[in-house]
Amino acid sequence: MQHTESASEITFHHHIDEKTFKRNVIRTTVILSVITVIELVIGLIIYTMHKGPDPNTYVVLAFKGLVCILTLAKAYYIVSVFMHLGDEIRNMIMTIVVPLLLFVWFIIAFIVDGNSYKNLRNDYDKHFQESTTPASHHGAAEHAPEPEAPKPGKQ
Amino acid sequence: MATTATAQTKWWSGGKSPFNTEYGKLMMWYFLMSDAFTFGAFLISYGSIRFSQNFWPDPNAVFNAFPGAGHANLPLAFVSVMTFILIISSVTMVLAVHAGHNNNKKDVVKWLAWTIVGGFAFLGCQAWEWHHLITGEHATLIDGTIQMVGQTTRVNPWGDLVHGPELTAALQNSTQHTLAQIVSEHSHTYTHDQLMGMPKQQLVDLVNEAEVHIRRNGPVAFGGYFYGITGFHGFHVFSGVVINIVMLVMTQNNVFENRGHYLMIEKAGLYWHFVDLVWVFVFLCFYLI
């Protein structure tokens, strides 16, 4: 491998031989594809459960949580291998990763806020609750319709 | 080995960059970090609104079409094609950056070209999906009557399914034209003109209530968030393709060859991988959960 002069800020080059590079790229591509396929399978499991007569909310939630974790794993591989952040100096990595920790608060705070808004509206605005809560399960598309009383309100 | 050398170096004693990274690349990283917060804010806002609703459309009911497959119900199929296109184009970008490290102009050109092809393929898929969602009309119960609407930022046809007396009443209230469209979707016994000429009651009787899947209108926010966030991501893909084309032209014109290094390709590569990274989360938030 031949290196001509590059940017003056770089004191040490990260050398990697062709064989290791090829192996890393193939390995990461396979990992990303396999995780994506697993995610799709879980997505189809969730879809089948939703179609079923009585989907277990907690199992569906557990599957969705699992997909979130798998997505974070994919993000880790893209950033550390494809974007080579893993090869950088630790101090530099920290200036990128530490600010991203803000997302922990960001996600929790806003999801909890949205959920609390829903609960308050359901408590104090019965019309909102009655007109937006589905009577039957919304995914039960393939099942014979059961007769049900028309809902009050304009929806 | 570089690792032992880096451990002994006094990075903060002056005279060298403590991050061992060129300025442009470091700034690209900080730009991408801020861009991650922009996308994060959009996605979290979507999550917040979704958690504030009693009902949210099932993505598998919305995204189940595939080009050329007609009305076949194929959830997750098309979006998985889009996801694999982006993963593969990310791999070709890695190869382009690596070819740049080796000062191998021919390979840089080859892999950059493939990356650009992947970018255009993804944009084409997204254009098809948007077109399908906007123009595909669904019989939807809105304010007591059935209307044919597509998925736009103002109306969402993916609410709860309607059946029983409410559906019968809604059919009675609907226009001749809408009823004719609903009937002709499921049977081709009559032509559109014949259906339009029928007495309304006969037309209502022709609607098989067990067969038609008529939904209420769902939460309006769905369309705005979907088009807003996938559109913003699509814009990033588009600008990434433009950047890659500029890189390709500069490579062809020997700009990097004369400069002695291909570090610019590395920066373009970082941006392109980031676009793939964001798609991973968009895929999760809109299609999987």
HADDOCK unambig.tbl for C-alpha pairs under 7 A between the chains (distance, minus, plus):
assign (segid A and resid 1 and name CA) (segid B and resid 102 and name CA) 6.08 0.50 0.50
assign (segid A and resid 2 and name CA) (segid B and resid 102 and name CA) 6.31 0.50 0.50
assign (segid A and resid 3 and name CA) (segid B and resid 102 and name CA) 7.00 0.50 0.50
assign (segid A and resid 4 and name CA) (segid B and resid 260 and name CA) 5.88 0.50 0.50
assign (segid A and resid 4 and name CA) (segid B and resid 261 and name CA) 6.74 0.50 0.50
assign (segid A and resid 5 and name CA) (segid B and resid 260 and name CA) 6.24 0.50 0.50
assign (segid A and resid 5 and name CA) (segid B and resid 261 and name CA) 6.92 0.50 0.50
assign (segid A and resid 6 and name CA) (segid B and resid 260 and name CA) 6.89 0.50 0.50
assign (segid A and resid 6 and name CA) (segid B and resid 261 and name CA) 5.69 0.50 0.50
assign (segid A and resid 7 and name CA) (segid B and resid 22 and name CA) 5.96 0.50 0.50
assign (segid A and resid 9 and name CA) (segid B and resid 16 and name CA) 6.16 0.50 0.50
assign (segid A and resid 9 and name CA) (segid B and resid 17 and name CA) 5.12 0.50 0.50
assign (segid A and resid 9 and name CA) (segid B and resid 20 and name CA) 6.06 0.50 0.50
assign (segid A and resid 9 and name CA) (segid B and resid 21 and name CA) 5.99 0.50 0.50
assign (segid A and resid 9 and name CA) (segid B and resid 22 and name CA) 5.11 0.50 0.50
assign (segid A and resid 10 and name CA) (segid B and resid 17 and name CA) 6.88 0.50 0.50
assign (segid A and resid 10 and name CA) (segid B and resid 20 and name CA) 4.73 0.50 0.50
assign (segid A and resid 10 and name CA) (segid B and resid 21 and name CA) 5.49 0.50 0.50
assign (segid A and resid 10 and name CA) (segid B and resid 22 and name CA) 6.19 0.50 0.50
assign (segid A and resid 11 and name CA) (segid B and resid 16 and name CA) 6.94 0.50 0.50
assign (segid A and resid 11 and name CA) (segid B and resid 20 and name CA) 5.90 0.50 0.50
assign (segid A and resid 12 and name CA) (segid B and resid 2 and name CA) 6.44 0.50 0.50
assign (segid A and resid 12 and name CA) (segid B and resid 20 and name CA) 6.97 0.50 0.50
assign (segid A and resid 14 and name CA) (segid B and resid 2 and name CA) 6.41 0.50 0.50
assign (segid A and resid 43 and name CA) (segid B and resid 288 and name CA) 5.59 0.50 0.50
assign (segid A and resid 47 and name CA) (segid B and resid 60 and name CA) 6.59 0.50 0.50
assign (segid A and resid 64 and name CA) (segid B and resid 289 and name CA) 5.82 0.50 0.50
assign (segid A and resid 71 and name CA) (segid B and resid 280 and name CA) 6.67 0.50 0.50
assign (segid A and resid 75 and name CA) (segid B and resid 277 and name CA) 6.05 0.50 0.50
assign (segid A and resid 78 and name CA) (segid B and resid 277 and name CA) 6.75 0.50 0.50
assign (segid A and resid 82 and name CA) (segid B and resid 94 and name CA) 6.21 0.50 0.50
assign (segid A and resid 83 and name CA) (segid B and resid 270 and name CA) 5.77 0.50 0.50
assign (segid A and resid 83 and name CA) (segid B and resid 273 and name CA) 6.63 0.50 0.50
assign (segid A and resid 89 and name CA) (segid B and resid 19 and name CA) 6.00 0.50 0.50
assign (segid A and resid 91 and name CA) (segid B and resid 19 and name CA) 6.93 0.50 0.50
assign (segid A and resid 92 and name CA) (segid B and resid 19 and name CA) 5.55 0.50 0.50
assign (segid A and resid 96 and name CA) (segid B and resid 33 and name CA) 6.68 0.50 0.50
assign (segid A and resid 107 and name CA) (segid B and resid 44 and name CA) 6.07 0.50 0.50
assign (segid A and resid 110 and name CA) (segid B and resid 44 and name CA) 6.80 0.50 0.50
assign (segid A and resid 110 and name CA) (segid B and resid 48 and name CA) 5.46 0.50 0.50
assign (segid A and resid 111 and name CA) (segid B and resid 47 and name CA) 6.16 0.50 0.50
assign (segid A and resid 111 and name CA) (segid B and resid 48 and name CA) 4.71 0.50 0.50
assign (segid A and resid 111 and name CA) (segid B and resid 51 and name CA) 6.36 0.50 0.50
assign (segid A and resid 113 and name CA) (segid B and resid 48 and name CA) 6.91 0.50 0.50
assign (segid A and resid 114 and name CA) (segid B and resid 48 and name CA) 4.54 0.50 0.50
assign (segid A and resid 114 and name CA) (segid B and resid 49 and name CA) 5.95 0.50 0.50
assign (segid A and resid 114 and name CA) (segid B and resid 51 and name CA) 5.10 0.50 0.50
assign (segid A and resid 114 and name CA) (segid B and resid 52 and name CA) 4.47 0.50 0.50
assign (segid A and resid 115 and name CA) (segid B and resid 51 and name CA) 4.90 0.50 0.50
assign (segid A and resid 115 and name CA) (segid B and resid 52 and name CA) 5.04 0.50 0.50
assign (segid A and resid 117 and name CA) (segid B and resid 52 and name CA) 5.79 0.50 0.50
assign (segid A and resid 118 and name CA) (segid B and resid 52 and name CA) 4.36 0.50 0.50
assign (segid A and resid 118 and name CA) (segid B and resid 53 and name CA) 6.08 0.50 0.50
assign (segid A and resid 132 and name CA) (segid B and resid 54 and name CA) 5.95 0.50 0.50
assign (segid A and resid 132 and name CA) (segid B and resid 55 and name CA) 6.40 0.50 0.50
assign (segid A and resid 133 and name CA) (segid B and resid 54 and name CA) 5.32 0.50 0.50
assign (segid A and resid 133 and name CA) (segid B and resid 55 and name CA) 6.08 0.50 0.50
assign (segid A and resid 134 and name CA) (segid B and resid 55 and name CA) 6.71 0.50 0.50
assign (segid A and resid 134 and name CA) (segid B and resid 160 and name CA) 5.97 0.50 0.50
assign (segid A and resid 138 and name CA) (segid B and resid 160 and name CA) 5.16 0.50 0.50
assign (segid A and resid 138 and name CA) (segid B and resid 161 and name CA) 6.49 0.50 0.50
assign (segid A and resid 139 and name CA) (segid B and resid 58 and name CA) 6.90 0.50 0.50
assign (segid A and resid 144 and name CA) (segid B and resid 210 and name CA) 6.52 0.50 0.50
assign (segid A and resid 145 and name CA) (segid B and resid 163 and name CA) 5.94 0.50 0.50
assign (segid A and resid 145 and name CA) (segid B and resid 210 and name CA) 6.57 0.50 0.50
assign (segid A and resid 146 and name CA) (segid B and resid 164 and name CA) 6.93 0.50 0.50
assign (segid A and resid 147 and name CA) (segid B and resid 163 and name CA) 6.70 0.50 0.50
assign (segid A and resid 147 and name CA) (segid B and resid 164 and name CA) 4.69 0.50 0.50
assign (segid A and resid 148 and name CA) (segid B and resid 164 and name CA) 6.00 0.50 0.50
assign (segid A and resid 150 and name CA) (segid B and resid 165 and name CA) 6.82 0.50 0.50
assign (segid A and resid 150 and name CA) (segid B and resid 166 and name CA) 5.29 0.50 0.50
assign (segid A and resid 154 and name CA) (segid B and resid 143 and name CA) 5.75 0.50 0.50
assign (segid A and resid 155 and name CA) (segid B and resid 142 and name CA) 6.83 0.50 0.50
assign (segid A and resid 155 and name CA) (segid B and resid 143 and name CA) 5.82 0.50 0.50
